[in-house]
Amino acid sequence: MDIEMNPNRLVRFLGKLPEEFTKRDIIRFVEANGIEMINFRYVGGDGRLKQLNFVINSKEDLDMLLSVGERVDGSSLFSYIDAASSDLYVIPRYKTAYVNPFTSRPTLDLLCSYYTHEGEPLPSSPENVLRKAAESLKAATGMEFEALGELEYYVFSGKHEVYPTDPQKGYHESPPFSKWEQLRYEAMKTIAESGGLIKYGHTEVGFICEEDQEMEQHEIEFQAVPVEDAADQLVVAKSILRMMGYKHNVPISFAPKIVVGHAGSGLHIHTRLTKGKHNILVEGDRLSDTAKKAIAGYLRLARSLTAFGNTIPLSYLRLVPHQEAPTNICWGDRNRSTLVRVPLGWLGVSDMVKDANPQEASEFATQGEKQTIEFRAPDGSASIHYLLAGLVVAARHGLQMQDAIAYADKLYVGVNIFEDENKALQESLPQMPASCWESAQCLLDDRDIYEKDGVFSPSVIDGTVEMLRGYDDADLSERLYGNTEEIHKLVDEYLYCS
């Protein structure tokens, strides 16, 4: 990675990549750049980043803070921690440091990990579950797991009379038909400066106009990075986007559904398995057997993965046919009607840039390295660290399934399953859950797989099940059908989910 062009101020100042940051590096940056405050940030049980503020009183005080962290009330952060023994430590991870772009005083933020009163990683904390999942996969297979998210969101604003956008026609629209490009540009720049490796941004399909209000859908997609970094980037990015909305006085929502009949907001996750930094999803110009086994794992655990990726009743107003949201368990190549999609990956193609630019003496060298596998069910309510940990567990499970390739082959489809002529095929495929209540039961059915090797603790599984069942939404879709007023109430309740 080019350090000189890196947007993260710490990377440029220190002349090293984040994974190489030390405590002394952080102190040196603070001293040289007039940093006056430190924020500790950590994910709470609701999926949002929490915050603890510190004034820097001295170099010794800063050294101590970075060395031993601070204590917090775990029972106020997680519902499954008892108030009688709730104290937890939060310990900063130096590689996550970035300059806070919104504070009035120069401030450095660091993401933290949770530790118990005995100084051990908290078994149930989101970042530790994900770390255990990645370690378990590597120990069992020698493989490392990389991921990237497609972060979709709506910007709410007053109605614009000029250059209107047609409903469901917002995909890759540009100004003046797109009205909130500048907010997205600013957010992308700020996310990049905070350590997020962004691939691109654009407007999405969704455009909703109701009376005096418009809702414009956008997406920011990241680059594939080690799975723990991918989770950190997404939670920071969501926090930054919300702050951008607050700054510009426009609500920003990641809710899975805003208006029935219009595109919802997903959180598609692209995944990649590597060995020695080499992408092993491909062999030559075709998908590898390893990739098919991982796909089998995603399909096998698809129903229970909704417990971490689709966590509110609104999620199941998005998972309906004909909205490019998956309702059936299947996979395909370049097929947006499937749950798992193998997108274009520059396999079996020639040097296209040479054809487009005859004067260019380039050499095509990306064959296969960019290939990913996309899991399309999750949405903006996802518990990001648990979701990614679940996908790692699913990949490991698929790699260890005896009949994995046959299982994957059985669920491969090469057509749009939502077309009328393919109705019989669609009805023959396994179905995704239709409610949080059903998702909870799926998680209970698969809990042994998630708890294998101590990756997910029983308290996380039990706590997730209790939360999902608490919505009592088993027949919500039937109760809400055609009831616009009640749907609006549900949207308002979960507009700022996770």
SULLIN-V433364 format. One record per residue. N is the residue number from 1. RES is the residue in three letters. PHI is phi as a letter, one per 20 degrees, with the letter a starting at -180 (999 if undefined). PSI is psi in whole degrees, -180 to 180 (none if undefined). NEAR is the number of other ideal C-beta (glycine too) atoms within 8 Angstrom. Layout:
[[N | RES | PHI | PSI | NEAR] [N | RES | PHI | PSI | NEAR]]
This chain:
[[1 | MET | 999 | 139 | 4] [2 | ASP | f | 111 | 5] [3 | ILE | f | -38 | 10] [4 | GLU | f | -32 | 5] [5 | MET | e | 0 | 5] [6 | ASN | f | 130 | 9] [7 | PRO | f | -15 | 7] [8 | ASN | f | 120 | 12] [9 | ARG | f | -36 | 10] [10 | LEU | f | -39 | 14] [11 | VAL | f | -47 | 12] [12 | ARG | f | -42 | 10] [13 | PHE | f | -44 | 9] [14 | LEU | e | -19 | 10] [15 | GLY | m | 30 | 6] [16 | LYS | b | 161 | 8] [17 | LEU | f | 158 | 7] [18 | PRO | g | -39 | 11] [19 | GLU | f | -11 | 5] [20 | GLU | e | -3 | 8] [21 | PHE | f | 139 | 12] [22 | THR | d | 172 | 7] [23 | LYS | g | -42 | 9] [24 | ARG | f | -35 | 6] [25 | ASP | f | -43 | 13] [26 | ILE | f | -45 | 15] [27 | ILE | f | -42 | 12] [28 | ARG | f | -41 | 9] [29 | PHE | f | -43 | 14] [30 | VAL | g | -47 | 12] [31 | GLU | f | -43 | 8] [32 | ALA | f | -19 | 7] [33 | ASN | d | 15 | 10] [34 | GLY | m | 30 | 5] [35 | ILE | f | 128 | 13] [36 | GLU | d | -22 | 8] [37 | MET | c | 158 | 13] [38 | ILE | c | 135 | 14] [39 | ASN | d | 128 | 14] [40 | PHE | e | 132 | 14] [41 | ARG | c | 140 | 12] [42 | TYR | b | 148 | 14] [43 | VAL | f | 129 | 12] [44 | GLY | e | 179 | 10] [45 | GLY | f | -20 | 8] [46 | ASP | e | 4 | 5] [47 | GLY | n | -5 | 13] [48 | ARG | e | 155 | 10] [49 | LEU | f | 126 | 11] [50 | LYS | e | 174 | 9] [51 | GLN | b | 140 | 7] [52 | LEU | c | 125 | 9] [53 | ASN | d | 139 | 7] [54 | PHE | c | 135 | 10] [55 | VAL | e | 135 | 6] [56 | ILE | e | 112 | 11] [57 | ASN | e | -28 | 4] [58 | SER | a | 167 | 6] [59 | LYS | f | -39 | 7] [60 | GLU | f | -41 | 6] [61 | ASP | f | -43 | 9] [62 | LEU | f | -43 | 12] [63 | ASP | g | -44 | 10] [64 | MET | f | -44 | 8] [65 | LEU | f | -46 | 11] [66 | LEU | f | -21 | 10] [67 | SER | e | -39 | 7] [68 | VAL | c | -7 | 7] [69 | GLY | m | -152 | 12] [70 | GLU | b | 168 | 10] [71 | ARG | d | 149 | 7] [72 | VAL | c | 167 | 12] [73 | ASP | e | 101 | 8] [74 | GLY | f | -32 | 12] [75 | SER | f | -22 | 9] [76 | SER | e | -11 | 6] [77 | LEU | d | -32 | 12] [78 | PHE | c | 132 | 11] [79 | SER | f | -23 | 7] [80 | TYR | e | 6 | 9] [81 | ILE | e | 128 | 11] [82 | ASP | f | 137 | 6] [83 | ALA | f | -22 | 5] [84 | ALA | f | -20 | 4] [85 | SER | b | 59 | 6] [86 | SER | e | -10 | 11] [87 | ASP | f | 132 | 9] [88 | LEU | c | 155 | 15] [89 | TYR | e | 145 | 14] [90 | VAL | d | 123 | 15] [91 | ILE | d | 125 | 10] [92 | PRO | f | 145 | 12] [93 | ARG | d | 111 | 9] [94 | TYR | g | -32 | 12] [95 | LYS | f | -15 | 8] [96 | THR | e | 2 | 12] [97 | ALA | f | 138 | 13] [98 | TYR | b | 156 | 13] [99 | VAL | f | 124 | 13] [100 | ASN | f | 125 | 9] [101 | PRO | e | -3 | 9] [102 | PHE | d | -13 | 5] [103 | THR | f | 154 | 9] [104 | SER | f | -24 | 2] [105 | ARG | d | 148 | 6] [106 | PRO | g | 120 | 10] [107 | THR | c | 140 | 12] [108 | LEU | d | 129 | 15] [109 | ASP | d | 143 | 14] [110 | LEU | c | 134 | 14] [111 | LEU | f | 149 | 12] [112 | CYS | c | 160 | 12] [113 | SER | d | 151 | 13] [114 | TYR | e | 142 | 15] [115 | TYR | c | 150 | 12] [116 | THR | f | 178 | 10] [117 | HIS | f | -17 | 7] [118 | GLU | e | 3 | 4] [119 | GLY | n | 18 | 6] [120 | GLU | d | 149 | 6] [121 | PRO | g | 133 | 10] [122 | LEU | f | 117 | 12] [123 | PRO | g | -29 | 9] [124 | SER | e | -6 | 11] [125 | SER | f | 146 | 12] [126 | PRO | g | -47 | 11] [127 | GLU | f | -29 | 15] [128 | ASN | f | -37 | 13] [129 | VAL | g | -43 | 17] [130 | LEU | f | -40 | 16] [131 | ARG | f | -43 | 10] [132 | LYS | f | -37 | 12] [133 | ALA | f | -46 | 17] [134 | ALA | f | -41 | 14] [135 | GLU | f | -39 | 8] [136 | SER | f | -43 | 14] [137 | LEU | f | -45 | 14] [138 | LYS | f | -40 | 10] [139 | ALA | f | -36 | 7] [140 | ALA | e | -30 | 9] [141 | THR | c | -15 | 8] [142 | GLY | m | 5 | 4] [143 | MET | e | 152 | 12] [144 | GLU | d | 151 | 10] [145 | PHE | d | 127 | 16] [146 | GLU | d | 154 | 13] [147 | ALA | b | 161 | 15] [148 | LEU | b | 151 | 14] [149 | GLY | d | 149 | 14] [150 | GLU | d | 103 | 13] [151 | LEU | e | 106 | 15] [152 | GLU | d | 147 | 12] [153 | TYR | b | 159 | 13] [154 | TYR | d | 142 | 14] [155 | VAL | d | 126 | 14] [156 | PHE | e | 136 | 10] [157 | SER | b | 175 | 12] [158 | GLY | f | 165 | 6] [159 | LYS | f | 135 | 9] [160 | HIS | d | 128 | 9] [161 | GLU | e | -25 | 4] [162 | VAL | d | 149 | 5] [163 | TYR | l | 61 | 6] [164 | PRO | f | 156 | 8] [165 | THR | d | 138 | 11] [166 | ASP | f | 147 | 6] [167 | PRO | g | 139 | 8] [168 | GLN | m | 22 | 9] [169 | LYS | c | 28 | 9] [170 | GLY | e | -2 | 13] [171 | TYR | f | 120 | 8] [172 | HIS | l | 30 | 5] [173 | GLU | f | 156 | 10] [174 | SER | c | 162 | 7] [175 | PRO | f | 149 | 6] [176 | PRO | e | 0 | 6] [177 | PHE | f | -33 | 9] [178 | SER | e | 130 | 12] [179 | LYS | d | -16 | 10] [180 | TRP | c | 32 | 11] [181 | GLU | f | -44 | 10] [182 | GLN | f | -37 | 6] [183 | LEU | f | -42 | 12] [184 | ARG | f | -41 | 11] [185 | TYR | g | -47 | 9] [186 | GLU | f | -41 | 9] [187 | ALA | f | -44 | 14] [188 | MET | f | -44 | 11] [189 | LYS | f | -43 | 9] [190 | THR | f | -41 | 11] [191 | ILE | f | -43 | 14] [192 | ALA | f | -41 | 12] [193 | GLU | f | -21 | 12] [194 | SER | e | 7 | 13] [195 | GLY | o | -4 | 12] [196 | GLY | f | 130 | 10] [197 | LEU | e | 101 | 9] [198 | ILE | e | 139 | 12] [199 | LYS | e | -54 | 7] [200 | TYR | a | 173 | 6] [201 | GLY | c | 155 | 11] [202 | HIS | a | 166 | 8] [203 | THR | f | 152 | 13] [204 | GLU | d | -179 | 11] [205 | VAL | g | -41 | 10] [206 | GLY | f | 126 | 15] [207 | PHE | b | 120 | 15] [208 | ILE | c | 130 | 11] [209 | CYS | c | 120 | 9] [210 | GLU | c | 113 | 6] [211 | GLU | l | -109 | 4] [212 | ASP | d | 18 | 4] [213 | GLN | c | 141 | 10] [214 | GLU | d | 149 | 12] [215 | MET | c | 117 | 15] [216 | GLU | d | 129 | 15] [217 | GLN | e | 138 | 16] [218 | HIS | c | 166 | 14] [219 | GLU | b | 139 | 12] [220 | ILE | c | 124 | 15] [221 | GLU | d | 140 | 11] [222 | PHE | d | 172 | 17] [223 | GLN | e | 156 | 7] [224 | ALA | f | 127 | 10] [225 | VAL | b | 168 | 12] [226 | PRO | g | 142 | 9] [227 | VAL | g | -35 | 15] [228 | GLU | f | -39 | 10] [229 | ASP | f | -36 | 8] [230 | ALA | f | -42 | 16] [231 | ALA | f | -45 | 15] [232 | ASP | g | -43 | 12] [233 | GLN | f | -41 | 15] [234 | LEU | f | -42 | 13] [235 | VAL | f | -35 | 14] [236 | VAL | f | -42 | 16] [237 | ALA | f | -42 | 14] [238 | LYS | f | -41 | 13] [239 | SER | f | -43 | 11] [240 | ILE | f | -43 | 13] [241 | LEU | f | -40 | 13] [242 | ARG | f | -41 | 10] [243 | MET | f | -35 | 10] [244 | MET | f | -42 | 13] [245 | GLY | f | -42 | 13] [246 | TYR | f | -42 | 7] [247 | LYS | f | -41 | 7] [248 | HIS | e | 5 | 7] [249 | ASN | m | 40 | 5] [250 | VAL | c | 130 | 10] [251 | PRO | f | 141 | 8] [252 | ILE | c | 130 | 12] [253 | SER | c | 138 | 12] [254 | PHE | d | 11 | 15] [255 | ALA | g | 141 | 16] [256 | PRO | f | -23 | 16] [257 | LYS | b | 133 | 12] [258 | ILE | d | -50 | 12] [259 | VAL | c | 129 | 9] [260 | VAL | f | 136 | 7] [261 | GLY | n | -9 | 3] [262 | HIS | d | 156 | 10] [263 | ALA | g | 133 | 10] [264 | GLY | e | 176 | 14] [265 | SER | d | 118 | 18] [266 | GLY | e | 174 | 14] [267 | LEU | c | 71 | 17] [268 | HIS | f | 139 | 10] [269 | ILE | d | 121 | 14] [270 | HIS | e | 140 | 14] [271 | THR | c | 157 | 14] [272 | ARG | b | 139 | 13] [273 | LEU | d | 134 | 15] [274 | THR | c | 156 | 12] [275 | LYS | c | 122 | 9] [276 | GLY | l | 37 | 4] [277 | LYS | m | 7 | 4] [278 | HIS | d | 131 | 7] [279 | ASN | f | 119 | 11] [280 | ILE | d | 18 | 11] [281 | LEU | f | -12 | 15] [282 | VAL | c | 151 | 14] [283 | GLU | c | 112 | 6] [284 | GLY | m | -119 | 5] [285 | ASP | d | 28 | 7] [286 | ARG | c | 164 | 7] [287 | LEU | f | 135 | 9] [288 | SER | e | 163 | 10] [289 | ASP | f | -33 | 7] [290 | THR | g | -43 | 11] [291 | ALA | f | -43 | 15] [292 | LYS | f | -35 | 13] [293 | LYS | f | -41 | 14] [294 | ALA | f | -42 | 16] [295 | ILE | g | -42 | 14] [296 | ALA | g | -40 | 14] [297 | GLY | f | -42 | 16] [298 | TYR | f | -42 | 18] [299 | LEU | f | -42 | 15] [300 | ARG | f | -39 | 11] [301 | LEU | d | 11 | 14] [302 | ALA | g | -44 | 13] [303 | ARG | f | -42 | 12] [304 | SER | f | -24 | 13] [305 | LEU | f | -23 | 16] [306 | THR | f | -23 | 14] [307 | ALA | f | -25 | 15] [308 | PHE | d | -22 | 13] [309 | GLY | d | -14 | 14] [310 | ASN | b | 83 | 18] [311 | THR | d | 6 | 15] [312 | ILE | c | 159 | 11] [313 | PRO | g | -34 | 12] [314 | LEU | g | -28 | 14] [315 | SER | g | -33 | 15] [316 | TYR | e | 4 | 14] [317 | LEU | e | -15 | 15] [318 | ARG | e | -39 | 15] [319 | LEU | f | 70 | 13] [320 | VAL | c | 156 | 8] [321 | PRO | f | 157 | 6] [322 | HIS | m | 14 | 4] [323 | GLN | c | 22 | 8] [324 | GLU | l | 25 | 6] [325 | ALA | d | 135 | 11] [326 | PRO | f | 136 | 11] [327 | THR | d | -13 | 8] [328 | ASN | d | 150 | 12] [329 | ILE | e | 103 | 12] [330 | CYS | a | 173 | 13] [331 | TRP | b | 163 | 15] [332 | GLY | a | 171 | 13] [333 | ASP | e | 125 | 6] [334 | ARG | l | 22 | 8] [335 | ASN | d | 109 | 12] [336 | ARG | e | 6 | 7] [337 | SER | e | -2 | 11] [338 | THR | d | 161 | 14] [339 | LEU | f | -45 | 14] [340 | VAL | d | 128 | 15] [341 | ARG | c | 138 | 13] [342 | VAL | d | 99 | 14] [343 | PRO | f | 169 | 8] [344 | LEU | g | 133 | 4] [345 | GLY | c | 24 | 11] [346 | TRP | m | 31 | 9] [347 | LEU | e | 136 | 10] [348 | GLY | m | 24 | 3] [349 | VAL | d | 158 | 6] [350 | SER | e | -174 | 6] [351 | ASP | f | 85 | 8] [352 | MET | f | -34 | 8] [353 | VAL | f | -30 | 9] [354 | LYS | f | -38 | 12] [355 | ASP | f | -40 | 8] [356 | ALA | f | -24 | 5] [357 | ASN | c | 82 | 8] [358 | PRO | g | -25 | 5] [359 | GLN | f | -9 | 4] [360 | GLU | e | 124 | 7] [361 | ALA | e | 57 | 4] [362 | SER | e | 166 | 8] [363 | GLU | c | 128 | 4] [364 | PHE | f | 120 | 11] [365 | ALA | c | 14 | 4] [366 | THR | d | 10 | 7] [367 | GLN | g | 109 | 8] [368 | GLY | n | -24 | 13] [369 | GLU | f | -24 | 7] [370 | LYS | e | -1 | 8] [371 | GLN | f | 135 | 15] [372 | THR | c | 170 | 12] [373 | ILE | c | 128 | 15] [374 | GLU | d | 128 | 12] [375 | PHE | d | 117 | 14] [376 | ARG | d | 2 | 13] [377 | ALA | f | -40 | 15] [378 | PRO | f | 160 | 14] [379 | ASP | c | -174 | 15] [380 | GLY | f | -10 | 15] [381 | SER | e | -3 | 15] [382 | ALA | g | 143 | 14] [383 | SER | e | 98 | 12] [384 | ILE | f | -48 | 15] [385 | HIS | f | -42 | 13] [386 | TYR | f | -40 | 14] [387 | LEU | g | -49 | 15] [388 | LEU | f | -37 | 15] [389 | ALA | f | -41 | 15] [390 | GLY | f | -38 | 17] [391 | LEU | f | -38 | 16] [392 | VAL | f | -45 | 15] [393 | VAL | g | -42 | 16] [394 | ALA | f | -41 | 14] [395 | ALA | f | -46 | 15] [396 | ARG | f | -43 | 14] [397 | HIS | f | -43 | 12] [398 | GLY | f | -40 | 15] [399 | LEU | f | -23 | 14] [400 | GLN | d | -4 | 6] [401 | MET | f | 131 | 12] [402 | GLN | f | -35 | 3] [403 | ASP | d | 30 | 6] [404 | ALA | g | -47 | 13] [405 | ILE | f | -42 | 10] [406 | ALA | f | -39 | 7] [407 | TYR | f | -45 | 12] [408 | ALA | f | -45 | 14] [409 | ASP | g | -36 | 8] [410 | LYS | f | -28 | 6] [411 | LEU | d | 17 | 12] [412 | TYR | e | 135 | 9] [413 | VAL | c | 144 | 13] [414 | GLY | d | 15 | 6] [415 | VAL | c | 168 | 9] [416 | ASN | f | 109 | 7] [417 | ILE | f | -10 | 13] [418 | PHE | e | -5 | 8] [419 | GLU | f | 146 | 8] [420 | ASP | g | -38 | 4] [421 | GLU | f | -12 | 4] [422 | ASN | d | 18 | 11] [423 | LYS | f | -41 | 8] [424 | ALA | f | -40 | 6] [425 | LEU | f | -46 | 10] [426 | GLN | g | -45 | 11] [427 | GLU | f | -19 | 6] [428 | SER | e | -14 | 5] [429 | LEU | e | 151 | 12] [430 | PRO | g | 150 | 6] [431 | GLN | d | 147 | 8] [432 | MET | f | 160 | 13] [433 | PRO | g | 156 | 13] [434 | ALA | d | 5 | 8] [435 | SER | a | 164 | 14] [436 | CYS | f | -37 | 16] [437 | TRP | g | -46 | 12] [438 | GLU | f | -38 | 10] [439 | SER | f | -40 | 15] [440 | ALA | f | -42 | 13] [441 | GLN | f | -37 | 8] [442 | CYS | f | -39 | 13] [443 | LEU | f | -42 | 15] [444 | LEU | f | -39 | 9] [445 | ASP | f | -33 | 7] [446 | ASP | d | 7 | 11] [447 | ARG | g | -33 | 11] [448 | ASP | f | -34 | 6] [449 | ILE | f | -42 | 9] [450 | TYR | f | -32 | 13] [451 | GLU | e | -7 | 11] [452 | LYS | g | 140 | 9] [453 | ASP | m | 17 | 7] [454 | GLY | m | 23 | 7] [455 | VAL | f | -64 | 12] [456 | PHE | e | 130 | 13] [457 | SER | f | 152 | 10] [458 | PRO | g | -33 | 8] [459 | SER | f | -33 | 9] [460 | VAL | f | -46 | 12] [461 | ILE | f | -49 | 14] [462 | ASP | f | -42 | 9] [463 | GLY | f | -40 | 13] [464 | THR | f | -44 | 14] [465 | VAL | f | -45 | 12] [466 | GLU | f | -42 | 9] [467 | MET | f | -47 | 10] [468 | LEU | f | -41 | 14] [469 | ARG | f | -26 | 10] [470 | GLY | f | -21 | 6] [471 | TYR | f | -22 | 12] [472 | ASP | l | 52 | 6] [473 | ASP | d | 25 | 10] [474 | ALA | g | -37 | 7] [475 | ASP | c | 31 | 7] [476 | LEU | f | -43 | 11] [477 | SER | g | -42 | 10] [478 | GLU | f | -40 | 6] [479 | ARG | f | -33 | 8] [480 | LEU | e | -9 | 11] [481 | TYR | g | 119 | 6] [482 | GLY | m | -1 | 4] [483 | ASN | e | 84 | 8] [484 | THR | f | -40 | 7] [485 | GLU | f | -44 | 6] [486 | GLU | f | -34 | 9] [487 | ILE | f | -42 | 11] [488 | HIS | f | -40 | 8] [489 | LYS | f | -41 | 8] [490 | LEU | f | -41 | 12] [491 | VAL | f | -45 | 13] [492 | ASP | f | -37 | 7] [493 | GLU | f | -35 | 6] [494 | TYR | d | 21 | 12] [495 | LEU | g | -35 | 9] [496 | TYR | d | 42 | 7] [497 | CYS | f | 151 | 13] [498 | SER | l | none | 12]]
